[in-house]
């Protein structure tokens, strides 16, 4: 049984200069159906998401959103989501949401530039 | 010999005093220190240089790997924003020696961390007066 989804995904990038860490925040509109949760999939090219393993792990996320912290500066990522219905031992997934690109993950700048004439 | 030594010491003091009045851009973390010209530079045996150092971007390895590094930009004039890039290839280490400048010129510098086609925001701008 396919679950219908209406995803209006908005993907935002954020970075932490102090830690040199970055993340991509995924938000989406929940399915109109009653679902168990959502799985999120990532790729580094459009249409090339890796569907073998959700980036959120083996447990679907109960709300339609996820923060992907396993990203690198300067790289653009592409994401899709699937709604998941777990009924006993049976798991059913929806069709893919729309695909959304993050844009390049920001690069932390060089700082504390000094110049000395010699 | 004594006359030469007197000339060297006099010029050293003049350079140091002049450098203390160099206009400094109000960007944060900005520091600029003037040093006396070396004897080699005074007697024309060595090009005047400006040594740039900066804190590396946490997103770039040190040394930076292929396709990543730092672009170095320079403008001439205390308030000039006519920056042009002075390193043709990205600099892998967080330092650079500019040997292409002229004497008695205020140069402004900033650097940009780059990964592939993606650039970070520029660093702070630093002003320096060449000896």
gemmi code that builds the backbone of each chain (N, CA, C; Angstrom):
import gemmi

chains = {
    "A": [
        ("UNK", (0.847, -1.198, 0.000), (0.000, 0.000, 0.000), (0.884, 1.251, 0.000)),
        ("UNK", (0.729, 2.058, -0.998), (1.541, 3.259, -1.113), (0.893, 4.403, -0.340)),
        ("UNK", (1.694, 5.101, 0.378), (1.199, 6.264, 1.106), (1.502, 7.514, 0.301)),
        ("UNK", (0.552, 8.383, 0.170), (0.790, 9.613, -0.568), (1.493, 10.623, 0.324)),
        ("UNK", (2.352, 11.387, -0.291), (3.125, 12.374, 0.459), (3.070, 13.702, -0.266)),
        ("UNK", (2.991, 14.725, 0.478), (3.149, 16.055, -0.104), (4.301, 16.733, 0.618)),
        ("UNK", (5.444, 16.753, -0.029), (6.622, 17.344, 0.597), (6.910, 18.701, -0.019)),
        ("UNK", (6.958, 19.681, 0.804), (7.441, 20.993, 0.373), (8.731, 21.221, 1.144)),
        ("UNK", (9.774, 20.605, 0.673), (11.009, 20.577, 1.450), (11.760, 21.893, 1.347)),
        ("UNK", (12.236, 22.320, 2.452), (13.106, 23.498, 2.489), (14.386, 23.090, 3.177)),
        ("UNK", (15.489, 23.138, 2.482), (16.748, 22.671, 3.019), (17.643, 23.860, 3.306)),
        ("UNK", (18.089, 23.909, 4.497), (18.922, 25.026, 4.922), (20.278, 24.506, 5.342)),
        ("UNK", (21.301, 25.298, 5.099), (22.650, 24.943, 5.531), (23.030, 25.805, 6.715)),
        ("UNK", (23.707, 25.223, 7.638), (24.249, 26.010, 8.738), (25.629, 25.471, 9.056)),
        ("UNK", (26.467, 26.311, 9.594), (27.816, 25.864, 9.912), (28.234, 26.422, 11.255)),
        ("UNK", (29.146, 25.725, 11.860), (29.696, 26.171, 13.130), (31.178, 26.405, 12.940)),
        ("UNK", (31.567, 27.673, 12.937), (32.966, 28.007, 12.691), (33.860, 27.509, 13.821)),
        ("UNK", (33.379, 27.619, 15.047), (34.228, 27.271, 16.183), (34.610, 25.796, 16.156)),
        ("UNK", (33.676, 24.966, 15.787), (33.947, 23.540, 15.817), (34.399, 23.015, 14.464)),
        ("UNK", (34.295, 23.855, 13.440), (34.616, 23.371, 12.112), (33.628, 22.328, 11.640)),
        ("UNK", (32.451, 22.293, 12.259), (31.451, 21.288, 11.923), (30.334, 21.944, 11.130)),
        ("UNK", (29.660, 21.167, 10.336), (28.593, 21.690, 9.509), (27.400, 20.765, 9.584)),
        ("UNK", (26.282, 21.277, 9.194), (25.084, 20.454, 9.158), (24.160, 20.983, 8.071)),
        ("UNK", (23.284, 20.105, 7.624), (22.221, 20.480, 6.705), (20.910, 20.146, 7.398)),
        ("UNK", (20.061, 21.144, 7.520), (18.782, 20.955, 8.194), (17.701, 20.657, 7.170)),
        ("UNK", (17.040, 19.537, 7.348), (15.983, 19.115, 6.438), (14.637, 19.320, 7.108)),
        ("UNK", (13.767, 19.995, 6.427), (12.397, 20.136, 6.912), (11.449, 19.775, 5.783)),
        ("UNK", (10.305, 19.279, 6.135), (9.346, 18.896, 5.099), (7.943, 18.878, 5.687)),
        ("UNK", (7.002, 18.900, 4.803), (5.595, 18.828, 5.198), (5.196, 17.362, 5.356)),
        ("UNK", (4.570, 17.068, 6.465), (4.249, 15.675, 6.777), (3.258, 15.097, 5.776)),
        ("UNK", (3.273, 13.803, 5.693), (2.303, 13.100, 4.868), (0.892, 13.368, 5.382)),
        ("UNK", (-0.049, 13.367, 4.469), (-1.442, 13.563, 4.886), (-2.015, 12.284, 5.505)),
        ("UNK", (-1.274, 11.228, 5.411), (-1.723, 9.968, 5.998), (-1.076, 9.763, 7.351)),
        ("UNK", (-1.627, 8.841, 8.096), (-1.052, 8.483, 9.388), (0.103, 7.527, 9.149)),
        ("UNK", (1.301, 8.002, 9.437), (2.477, 7.188, 9.160), (3.280, 7.001, 10.443)),
        ("UNK", (4.148, 6.005, 10.403), (5.002, 5.735, 11.560), (6.115, 6.769, 11.660)),
        ("UNK", (6.675, 7.129, 10.532), (7.777, 8.093, 10.537), (8.308, 8.308, 9.144)),
        ("UNK", (9.541, 8.818, 9.110), (10.133, 9.208, 7.827), (11.595, 8.766, 7.773)),
        ("UNK", (11.998, 8.329, 6.612), (13.405, 8.043, 6.340), (13.933, 9.065, 5.338)),
        ("UNK", (15.195, 9.421, 5.533), (15.823, 10.425, 4.673), (17.030, 9.808, 3.975)),
        ("UNK", (17.188, 10.138, 2.698), (18.269, 9.568, 1.886), (19.049, 10.699, 1.238)),
        ("UNK", (20.336, 10.452, 1.071), (21.244, 11.515, 0.614), (22.086, 11.050, -0.568)),
        ("UNK", (22.415, 11.995, -1.420), (23.365, 11.760, -2.514), (24.173, 13.015, -2.748)),
        ("UNK", (25.222, 12.882, -3.529), (26.029, 14.062, -3.856), (25.813, 14.500, -5.295)),
        ("UNK", (24.853, 13.902, -5.951), (24.448, 14.340, -7.286), (22.942, 14.180, -7.389)),
        ("UNK", (22.337, 14.983, -8.211), (20.880, 14.909, -8.360), (20.474, 13.533, -8.872)),
        ("UNK", (19.492, 12.954, -8.236), (19.007, 11.641, -8.655), (19.898, 10.487, -8.270)),
        ("UNK", (20.869, 10.744, -7.434), (21.827, 9.693, -7.079), (21.825, 9.417, -5.576)),
        ("UNK", (20.672, 9.491, -4.949), (20.599, 9.193, -3.522), (20.887, 7.711, -3.273)),
        ("UNK", (21.491, 7.455, -2.141), (21.782, 6.078, -1.744), (20.613, 5.554, -0.910)),
        ("UNK", (19.823, 4.677, -1.504), (18.625, 4.191, -0.823), (18.885, 2.914, -0.024)),
        ("UNK", (20.136, 2.504, 0.025), (20.415, 1.279, 0.773), (20.334, 1.513, 2.280)),
        ("UNK", (20.696, 2.715, 2.715), (20.684, 3.003, 4.154), (20.179, 4.422, 4.376)),
        ("UNK", (19.127, 4.574, 5.169), (18.696, 5.946, 5.483), (19.778, 6.668, 6.289)),
        ("UNK", (19.929, 7.959, 6.075), (20.939, 8.704, 6.831), (20.517, 8.898, 8.282)),
        ("UNK", (19.249, 8.659, 8.569), (18.784, 8.770, 9.952), (18.916, 7.452, 10.701)),
        ("UNK", (19.511, 6.447, 10.087), (19.662, 5.156, 10.748), (18.484, 4.242, 10.471)),
        ("UNK", (18.367, 3.219, 11.267), (17.368, 2.186, 10.992), (15.988, 2.527, 11.536)),
        ("UNK", (15.903, 3.546, 12.366), (14.618, 3.910, 12.960), (14.051, 5.147, 12.274)),
        ("UNK", (12.862, 5.054, 11.729), (12.265, 6.236, 11.092), (12.079, 7.376, 12.102)),
        ("UNK", (12.219, 8.597, 11.601), (12.055, 9.782, 12.436), (10.554, 10.098, 12.531)),
        ("UNK", (10.093, 10.344, 13.737), (8.656, 10.513, 13.917), (8.126, 11.810, 13.318)),
        ("UNK", (8.975, 12.822, 13.288), (8.565, 14.090, 12.672), (9.272, 14.260, 11.341)),
        ("UNK", (8.698, 15.079, 10.496), (9.228, 15.216, 9.141), (10.346, 16.249, 9.110)),
        ("UNK", (11.476, 15.857, 9.619), (12.637, 16.734, 9.632), (13.843, 15.998, 10.157)),
        ("UNK", (15.015, 16.456, 9.780), (16.235, 15.783, 10.217), (17.397, 16.745, 10.045)),
        ("UNK", (18.384, 16.642, 10.922), (19.612, 17.425, 10.801), (20.741, 16.473, 10.434)),
        ("UNK", (21.278, 16.671, 9.251), (22.361, 15.820, 8.753), (23.685, 16.467, 9.124)),
        ("UNK", (24.388, 15.840, 10.044), (25.676, 16.389, 10.493), (26.866, 15.706, 9.817)),
        ("UNK", (26.587, 14.720, 9.006), (27.683, 13.995, 8.344), (27.941, 14.586, 6.956)),
        ("UNK", (28.255, 15.873, 6.943), (28.451, 16.574, 5.682), (29.796, 17.294, 5.701)),
        ("UNK", (30.277, 17.616, 4.526), (31.587, 18.262, 4.379), (31.432, 19.620, 3.710)),
        ("UNK", (32.286, 20.546, 4.105), (32.267, 21.892, 3.523), (32.546, 21.843, 2.033)),
        ("UNK", (31.873, 22.681, 1.298), (32.105, 22.807, -0.126), (31.343, 21.812, -0.983)),
        ("UNK", (30.617, 20.890, -0.357), (29.904, 19.845, -1.092), (28.415, 20.178, -1.117)),
        ("UNK", (27.780, 19.932, -2.256), (26.331, 20.074, -2.373), (25.696, 18.693, -2.240)),
        ("UNK", (24.689, 18.605, -1.409), (24.004, 17.330, -1.178), (22.572, 17.410, -1.695)),
        ("UNK", (22.053, 16.225, -2.039), (20.673, 16.103, -2.506), (19.957, 15.097, -1.625)),
        ("UNK", (18.705, 15.408, -1.326), (17.964, 14.591, -0.368), (16.576, 14.263, -0.902)),
        ("UNK", (16.096, 13.098, -0.502), (14.681, 12.756, -0.647), (14.241, 12.089, 0.645)),
        ("UNK", (12.961, 12.108, 0.888), (12.388, 11.475, 2.073), (11.315, 10.482, 1.647)),
        ("UNK", (11.091, 9.522, 2.513), (10.012, 8.562, 2.309), (9.257, 8.423, 3.624)),
        ("UNK", (7.961, 8.378, 3.517), (7.155, 8.069, 4.698), (7.141, 6.556, 4.896)),
        ("UNK", (7.075, 6.165, 6.138), (7.145, 4.739, 6.468), (5.955, 4.376, 7.352)),
        ("UNK", (5.319, 3.266, 7.026), (4.263, 2.722, 7.869), (4.696, 1.335, 8.329)),
        ("UNK", (4.797, 1.185, 9.620), (5.156, -0.111, 10.197), (3.904, -0.719, 10.804)),
        ("UNK", (3.580, -1.887, 10.331), (2.382, -2.578, 10.821), (2.793, -3.995, 11.202)),
        ("UNK", (3.090, -4.170, 12.484), (3.586, -5.467, 12.915), (4.949, -5.724, 12.318)),
        ("UNK", (5.082, -6.807, 11.627), (6.364, -7.134, 11.003), (6.446, -6.612, 9.578)),
        ("UNK", (5.417, -5.925, 9.160), (5.379, -5.424, 7.788), (5.733, -3.936, 7.745)),
        ("UNK", (6.609, -3.578, 6.847), (6.991, -2.173, 6.665), (6.682, -1.745, 5.243)),
        ("UNK", (5.976, -0.656, 5.133), (5.620, -0.123, 3.817), (6.167, 1.289, 3.700)),
        ("UNK", (6.757, 1.584, 2.573), (7.275, 2.936, 2.342), (6.492, 3.622, 1.239)),
        ("UNK", (6.486, 4.909, 1.320), (5.793, 5.710, 0.317), (6.676, 5.907, -0.906)),
        ("UNK", (6.130, 6.558, -1.871), (6.967, 7.047, -2.981), (7.897, 8.134, -2.459)),
        ("UNK", (8.876, 8.472, -3.258), (9.830, 9.508, -2.843), (9.159, 10.873, -2.770)),
        ("UNK", (9.651, 11.667, -1.855), (9.271, 13.074, -1.852), (9.943, 13.760, -3.038)),
        ("UNK", (9.715, 15.014, -3.168), (10.530, 15.780, -4.111), (11.983, 15.743, -3.665)),
        ("UNK", (12.871, 15.939, -4.592), (14.299, 16.019, -4.271), (14.669, 17.473, -4.015)),
        ("UNK", (15.480, 17.688, -2.996), (15.926, 19.057, -2.686), (17.431, 19.074, -2.522)),
        ("UNK", (18.038, 20.083, -3.089), (19.488, 20.244, -2.968), (19.835, 21.253, -1.889)),
        ("UNK", (20.936, 20.998, -1.228), (21.325, 21.874, -0.125), (22.053, 23.123, -0.594)),
        ("UNK", (22.613, 23.080, -1.807), (23.592, 24.109, -2.154), (24.897, 23.774, -1.461)),
        ("UNK", (25.980, 24.429, -1.837), (27.265, 24.092, -1.222), (27.255, 24.346, 0.284)),
        ("UNK", (27.723, 23.370, 1.026), (27.869, 23.573, 2.470), (28.943, 24.630, 2.687)),
        ("UNK", (28.683, 25.652, 3.484), (29.631, 26.769, 3.610), (30.992, 26.331, 4.146)),
        ("UNK", (32.006, 27.053, 3.692), (33.379, 26.826, 4.152), (33.712, 27.886, 5.193)),
        ("UNK", (34.277, 27.452, 6.287), (34.694, 28.417, 7.306), (35.871, 29.230, 6.782)),
        ("UNK", (35.873, 30.536, 7.003), (36.947, 31.370, 6.439), (38.241, 31.255, 7.234)),
        ("UNK", (39.341, 31.655, 6.575), (40.588, 31.881, 7.291), (40.409, 33.120, 8.162)),
        ("UNK", (41.099, 33.168, 9.255), (40.951, 34.288, 10.194), (42.324, 34.767, 10.648)),
        ("UNK", (42.299, 35.864, 11.378), (43.489, 36.367, 12.062), (44.657, 36.602, 11.094)),
        ("UNK", (44.352, 37.173, 9.930), (45.400, 37.473, 8.945), (46.330, 38.549, 9.498)),
        ("UNK", (47.608, 38.299, 9.370), (48.617, 39.257, 9.817), (49.602, 39.500, 8.678)),
        ("UNK", (50.148, 40.711, 8.618), (51.121, 41.048, 7.589), (52.298, 41.737, 8.229)),
        ("UNK", (53.489, 41.309, 7.859), (54.707, 41.906, 8.402), (55.630, 42.246, 7.252)),
        ("UNK", (55.973, 43.530, 7.064), (56.949, 43.876, 6.026), (58.340, 43.450, 6.456)),
        ("UNK", (59.108, 42.973, 5.509), (60.461, 42.507, 5.839), (61.468, 43.078, 4.860)),
    ],
    "B": [
        ("UNK", (82.748, 53.319, 7.489), (81.975, 52.248, 8.115), (81.034, 52.823, 9.165)),
        ("UNK", (81.582, 53.740, 9.968), (80.733, 54.361, 10.971), (79.605, 55.154, 10.331)),
        ("UNK", (79.922, 55.767, 9.200), (78.887, 56.533, 8.502), (77.779, 55.604, 7.988)),
        ("UNK", (78.160, 54.457, 7.458), (77.164, 53.498, 6.969), (76.298, 53.004, 8.126)),
        ("UNK", (76.941, 52.685, 9.238), (76.194, 52.185, 10.395), (75.221, 53.250, 10.898)),
        ("UNK", (75.681, 54.504, 10.896), (74.786, 55.584, 11.324), (73.585, 55.681, 10.403)),
        ("UNK", (73.838, 55.539, 9.093), (72.749, 55.617, 8.121), (71.747, 54.485, 8.338)),
        ("UNK", (72.248, 53.303, 8.593), (71.368, 52.144, 8.811), (70.492, 52.363, 10.044)),
        ("UNK", (71.117, 52.788, 11.120), (70.356, 53.001, 12.351), (69.338, 54.113, 12.178)),
        ("UNK", (69.732, 55.168, 11.479), (68.809, 56.286, 11.263), (67.603, 55.812, 10.456)),
        ("UNK", (67.857, 55.071, 9.383), (66.754, 54.626, 8.537), (65.861, 53.641, 9.300)),
        ("UNK", (66.457, 52.834, 10.135), (65.673, 51.901, 10.935), (64.697, 52.651, 11.811)),
        ("UNK", (65.170, 53.709, 12.457), (64.296, 54.484, 13.330), (63.197, 55.169, 12.533)),
        ("UNK", (63.583, 55.683, 11.359), (62.596, 56.368, 10.527), (61.515, 55.409, 10.092)),
        ("UNK", (61.896, 54.230, 9.642), (60.916, 53.246, 9.192), (59.991, 52.861, 10.334)),
        ("UNK", (60.584, 52.606, 11.503), (59.760, 52.189, 12.635), (58.788, 53.286, 13.037)),
        ("UNK", (59.232, 54.521, 13.032), (58.356, 55.616, 13.429), (57.241, 55.816, 12.409)),
        ("UNK", (57.593, 55.718, 11.135), (56.613, 55.889, 10.080), (55.571, 54.780, 10.135)),
        ("UNK", (56.032, 53.585, 10.365), (55.098, 52.462, 10.366), (54.081, 52.567, 11.482)),
        ("UNK", (54.430, 53.211, 12.542), (53.500, 53.324, 13.654), (52.289, 54.168, 13.292)),
        ("UNK", (52.370, 54.928, 12.214), (51.255, 55.778, 11.821), (50.451, 55.176, 10.673)),
        ("UNK", (50.754, 53.947, 10.306), (50.045, 53.325, 9.193), (48.567, 53.178, 9.538)),
        ("UNK", (47.676, 53.649, 8.663), (46.247, 53.459, 8.936), (45.924, 51.978, 9.004)),
        ("UNK", (45.114, 51.613, 9.952), (44.772, 50.208, 10.151), (43.283, 50.019, 9.948)),
        ("UNK", (42.930, 49.069, 9.118), (41.528, 48.744, 8.877), (40.892, 48.270, 10.180)),
        ("UNK", (39.666, 48.684, 10.450), (39.060, 48.330, 11.732), (38.529, 46.905, 11.821)),
        ("UNK", (38.875, 46.021, 10.867), (38.401, 44.648, 10.956), (38.939, 43.979, 12.212)),
        ("UNK", (38.173, 42.998, 12.700), (38.590, 42.315, 13.918), (39.826, 41.458, 13.652)),
        ("UNK", (40.514, 41.177, 14.708), (41.709, 40.329, 14.677), (42.825, 40.891, 13.816)),
        ("UNK", (42.750, 42.154, 13.512), (43.737, 42.732, 12.612), (44.960, 43.185, 13.384)),
        ("UNK", (46.099, 42.750, 12.944), (47.346, 43.221, 13.523), (48.339, 43.438, 12.409)),
        ("UNK", (49.129, 44.453, 12.522), (50.181, 44.715, 11.542), (51.389, 45.231, 12.287)),
        ("UNK", (52.497, 44.587, 12.110), (53.712, 44.974, 12.817), (54.783, 45.343, 11.812)),
        ("UNK", (55.378, 46.495, 12.018), (56.447, 46.922, 11.132), (57.783, 46.483, 11.685)),
        ("UNK", (58.656, 46.074, 10.797), (59.984, 45.670, 11.214), (61.005, 46.468, 10.422)),
        ("UNK", (62.177, 46.727, 10.991), (63.209, 47.447, 10.248), (63.610, 46.663, 9.005)),
        ("UNK", (63.968, 47.400, 7.999), (64.432, 46.727, 6.792), (65.746, 46.020, 7.090)),
        ("UNK", (65.899, 44.883, 6.468), (67.150, 44.162, 6.652), (68.261, 44.872, 5.890)),
        ("UNK", (69.496, 44.608, 6.281), (70.630, 45.204, 5.582), (70.643, 44.803, 4.123)),
        ("UNK", (70.264, 43.561, 3.839), (70.247, 43.096, 2.447), (69.261, 43.911, 1.632)),
        ("UNK", (68.107, 44.214, 2.212), (67.108, 44.995, 1.486), (67.580, 46.421, 1.284)),
        ("UNK", (68.212, 46.985, 2.315), (68.674, 48.371, 2.227), (69.693, 48.526, 1.108)),
        ("UNK", (70.571, 47.557, 0.962), (71.607, 47.662, -0.066), (71.190, 47.011, -1.380)),
        ("UNK", (69.891, 46.744, -1.516), (69.372, 46.262, -2.788), (69.713, 44.827, -3.106)),
        ("UNK", (70.119, 44.072, -2.117), (70.479, 42.668, -2.364), (69.298, 41.730, -2.141)),
        ("UNK", (68.196, 42.245, -1.753), (67.062, 41.388, -1.459), (65.789, 42.170, -1.751)),
        ("UNK", (64.791, 41.490, -2.343), (63.513, 42.142, -2.598), (62.792, 42.421, -1.286)),
        ("UNK", (62.109, 43.531, -1.255), (61.249, 43.796, -0.115), (60.082, 42.821, -0.155)),
        ("UNK", (59.735, 42.283, 0.964), (58.650, 41.312, 1.008), (57.686, 41.680, 2.110)),
        ("UNK", (56.496, 41.171, 1.991), (55.504, 41.226, 3.055), (55.144, 39.795, 3.387)),
        ("UNK", (55.307, 39.442, 4.623), (54.976, 38.096, 5.061), (53.564, 38.085, 5.637)),
        ("UNK", (52.740, 37.223, 5.077), (51.360, 37.082, 5.533), (51.201, 35.761, 6.262)),
        ("UNK", (50.538, 35.807, 7.361), (50.174, 34.582, 8.069), (48.721, 34.699, 8.483)),
        ("UNK", (48.062, 33.556, 8.598), (46.668, 33.566, 9.027), (46.326, 32.254, 9.699)),
        ("UNK", (45.225, 32.277, 10.407), (44.716, 31.058, 11.036), (43.958, 30.265, 9.985)),
        ("UNK", (44.336, 29.028, 9.817), (43.753, 28.208, 8.753), (42.267, 27.975, 8.983)),
        ("UNK", (41.548, 27.844, 7.869), (40.140, 27.442, 7.960), (40.070, 26.036, 8.542)),
        ("UNK", (39.177, 25.798, 9.482), (39.049, 24.429, 10.021), (38.549, 23.439, 8.986)),
        ("UNK", (38.097, 23.922, 7.851), (37.599, 23.020, 6.808), (38.684, 22.594, 5.831)),
        ("UNK", (39.861, 23.165, 5.944), (40.959, 22.796, 5.052), (42.061, 22.119, 5.850)),
        ("UNK", (42.555, 21.036, 5.293), (43.684, 20.373, 5.937), (44.920, 21.259, 5.802)),
        ("UNK", (45.906, 21.013, 6.658), (47.168, 21.754, 6.584), (48.315, 20.765, 6.392)),
        ("UNK", (48.983, 20.754, 5.257), (48.737, 21.608, 4.096), (47.455, 21.209, 3.377)),
        ("UNK", (46.895, 22.188, 2.672), (45.652, 21.926, 1.950), (45.885, 20.881, 0.861)),
        ("UNK", (44.884, 20.077, 0.633), (44.990, 19.022, -0.367), (44.685, 19.575, -1.758)),
        ("UNK", (44.880, 18.736, -2.750), (44.673, 19.152, -4.136), (43.265, 19.707, -4.340)),
        ("UNK", (43.203, 20.832, -5.021), (41.905, 21.450, -5.288), (41.411, 22.340, -4.178)),
        ("UNK", (42.160, 22.418, -3.099), (41.787, 23.305, -1.997), (42.979, 24.202, -1.671)),
        ("UNK", (42.745, 25.250, -0.944), (43.827, 26.144, -0.559), (43.322, 27.558, -0.370)),
        ("UNK", (44.254, 28.486, -0.408), (43.933, 29.876, -0.101), (44.307, 30.779, -1.277)),
        ("UNK", (43.372, 31.605, -1.667), (43.641, 32.651, -2.647), (44.037, 33.910, -1.886)),
        ("UNK", (45.090, 34.567, -2.340), (45.595, 35.774, -1.677), (45.289, 36.982, -2.566)),
        ("UNK", (44.654, 37.985, -1.979), (44.227, 39.172, -2.723), (44.893, 40.407, -2.143)),
        ("UNK", (45.239, 41.357, -3.032), (45.947, 42.563, -2.602), (45.413, 43.784, -3.334)),
        ("UNK", (45.383, 44.893, -2.618), (45.064, 46.184, -3.228), (46.112, 47.183, -2.773)),
        ("UNK", (46.427, 48.146, -3.632), (47.403, 49.178, -3.304), (46.674, 50.459, -2.930)),
        ("UNK", (47.020, 50.990, -1.778), (46.364, 52.207, -1.297), (45.647, 51.943, 0.006)),
        ("UNK", (45.735, 52.907, 0.894), (45.232, 52.693, 2.246), (43.735, 52.434, 2.293)),
        ("UNK", (42.992, 52.974, 1.348), (41.541, 52.775, 1.369), (41.041, 52.139, 0.084)),
        ("UNK", (41.949, 51.571, -0.686), (41.561, 50.996, -1.972), (40.823, 49.679, -1.791)),
        ("UNK", (39.824, 49.484, -2.617), (39.130, 48.194, -2.665), (39.331, 47.525, -4.021)),
        ("UNK", (40.340, 47.985, -4.759), (40.635, 47.395, -6.071), (41.549, 46.184, -5.876)),
        ("UNK", (40.994, 45.150, -5.289), (41.786, 43.963, -4.987), (41.975, 43.124, -6.243)),
        ("UNK", (43.145, 42.566, -6.364), (43.409, 41.591, -7.418), (44.165, 40.424, -6.795)),
        ("UNK", (43.940, 39.283, -7.376), (44.571, 38.084, -6.804), (46.047, 38.046, -7.181)),
        ("UNK", (46.909, 37.711, -6.225), (48.347, 37.747, -6.479), (48.984, 36.370, -6.490)),
        ("UNK", (48.278, 35.327, -6.104), (48.848, 33.975, -6.237), (48.074, 33.235, -7.324)),
        ("UNK", (48.784, 32.795, -8.339), (48.116, 32.162, -9.489), (47.581, 30.777, -9.141)),
        ("UNK", (48.224, 30.112, -8.213), (47.716, 28.824, -7.743), (47.403, 28.948, -6.257)),
        ("UNK", (46.456, 28.163, -5.816), (46.054, 28.230, -4.410), (47.230, 27.888, -3.502)),
        ("UNK", (47.339, 28.610, -2.415), (48.406, 28.393, -1.445), (47.977, 27.331, -0.446)),
        ("UNK", (48.823, 26.323, -0.273), (48.445, 25.184, 0.575), (48.628, 25.462, 2.053)),
        ("UNK", (49.626, 26.258, 2.392), (49.917, 26.525, 3.803), (49.327, 27.880, 4.215)),
        ("UNK", (49.075, 28.069, 5.502), (48.487, 29.342, 5.944), (49.518, 30.458, 6.081)),
        ("UNK", (50.317, 30.637, 5.046), (51.249, 31.764, 5.020), (51.635, 32.033, 3.566)),
        ("UNK", (52.109, 33.251, 3.320), (52.472, 33.628, 1.946), (53.451, 34.795, 2.006)),
        ("UNK", (54.421, 34.797, 1.112), (55.393, 35.881, 1.031), (55.168, 36.625, -0.282)),
        ("UNK", (54.804, 37.868, -0.157), (54.572, 38.697, -1.339), (55.858, 39.452, -1.663)),
        ("UNK", (56.482, 39.081, -2.763), (57.726, 39.737, -3.176), (57.519, 40.630, -4.383)),
        ("UNK", (56.263, 40.903, -4.717), (55.978, 41.649, -5.945), (55.615, 43.105, -5.680)),
        ("UNK", (55.660, 43.515, -4.440), (55.262, 44.878, -4.133), (56.379, 45.882, -4.346)),
        ("UNK", (56.012, 47.120, -4.220), (56.976, 48.214, -4.318), (57.226, 48.814, -2.944)),
        ("UNK", (58.289, 49.612, -2.869), (58.645, 50.238, -1.594), (57.714, 51.409, -1.276)),
        ("UNK", (57.537, 51.630, 0.005), (56.800, 52.794, 0.516), (55.356, 52.840, 0.006)),
        ("UNK", (54.740, 51.691, -0.071), (53.350, 51.596, -0.521), (52.538, 50.909, 0.575)),
        ("UNK", (51.350, 51.432, 0.786), (50.433, 50.747, 1.699), (49.638, 49.730, 0.886)),
        ("UNK", (49.792, 48.493, 1.243), (49.026, 47.420, 0.598), (47.984, 46.887, 1.564)),
        ("UNK", (46.886, 46.426, 0.979), (45.834, 45.773, 1.761), (45.740, 44.327, 1.282)),
        ("UNK", (45.542, 43.427, 2.213), (45.491, 42.005, 1.865), (44.280, 41.346, 2.523)),
        ("UNK", (43.753, 40.330, 1.858), (42.889, 39.348, 2.511), (43.084, 38.008, 1.816)),
        ("UNK", (42.668, 36.952, 2.472), (42.782, 35.615, 1.892), (41.412, 34.951, 1.908)),
        ("UNK", (41.222, 34.016, 0.994), (39.950, 33.309, 0.861), (40.216, 31.812, 0.824)),
        ("UNK", (39.674, 31.104, 1.787), (39.756, 29.633, 1.762), (38.846, 29.113, 0.655)),
        ("UNK", (39.352, 28.148, -0.102), (38.630, 27.666, -1.278), (38.670, 26.140, -1.327)),
        ("UNK", (37.533, 25.554, -1.615), (37.441, 24.112, -1.871), (36.760, 23.962, -3.224)),
        ("UNK", (37.525, 23.524, -4.207), (36.972, 23.396, -5.548), (36.482, 24.743, -6.048)),
        ("UNK", (35.212, 24.782, -6.419), (34.632, 26.026, -6.925), (33.935, 26.823, -5.820)),
        ("UNK", (34.014, 26.336, -4.598), (33.312, 26.977, -3.485), (34.300, 27.766, -2.641)),
        ("UNK", (33.968, 29.009, -2.375), (34.856, 29.877, -1.608), (34.215, 30.252, -0.283)),
        ("UNK", (35.040, 30.350, 0.728), (34.591, 30.820, 2.039), (34.489, 32.344, 2.015)),
        ("UNK", (33.835, 32.916, 3.007), (33.926, 34.376, 3.146), (35.395, 34.790, 3.319)),
        ("UNK", (35.732, 35.989, 2.891), (37.123, 36.406, 2.983), (37.523, 36.609, 4.444)),
        ("UNK", (38.826, 36.567, 4.674), (39.354, 36.821, 6.009), (39.251, 38.304, 6.333)),
        ("UNK", (39.754, 38.678, 7.483), (39.896, 40.096, 7.770), (40.891, 40.726, 6.796)),
        ("UNK", (40.774, 42.029, 6.612), (41.700, 42.760, 5.743), (42.796, 43.365, 6.621)),
        ("UNK", (44.000, 43.269, 6.140), (45.115, 43.845, 6.891), (45.844, 44.852, 6.004)),
        ("UNK", (46.243, 45.971, 6.572), (47.006, 46.986, 5.863), (48.465, 46.924, 6.311)),
        ("UNK", (49.344, 47.161, 5.387), (50.762, 47.162, 5.758), (51.510, 48.134, 4.852)),
        ("UNK", (52.456, 48.836, 5.421), (53.312, 49.750, 4.664), (54.630, 49.067, 4.389)),
        ("UNK", (54.997, 48.970, 3.122), (56.276, 48.342, 2.803), (57.410, 49.304, 3.128)),
        ("UNK", (58.546, 48.774, 3.523), (59.681, 49.634, 3.912), (60.239, 50.398, 2.712)),
    ],
}
model = gemmi.Model(1)
for chain_id, residues in chains.items():
    chain = gemmi.Chain(chain_id)
    for i, (resn, *xyz) in enumerate(residues, 1):
        res = gemmi.Residue()
        res.name, res.seqid = resn, gemmi.SeqId(i, " ")
        for name, pos in zip(("N", "CA", "C"), xyz):
            atom = gemmi.Atom()
            atom.name, atom.element = name, gemmi.Element(name[0])
            atom.pos, atom.b_iso = gemmi.Position(*pos), 0.0
            res.add_atom(atom)
        chain.add_residue(res)
    model.add_chain(chain)
structure = gemmi.Structure()
structure.add_model(model)
structure.setup_entities()
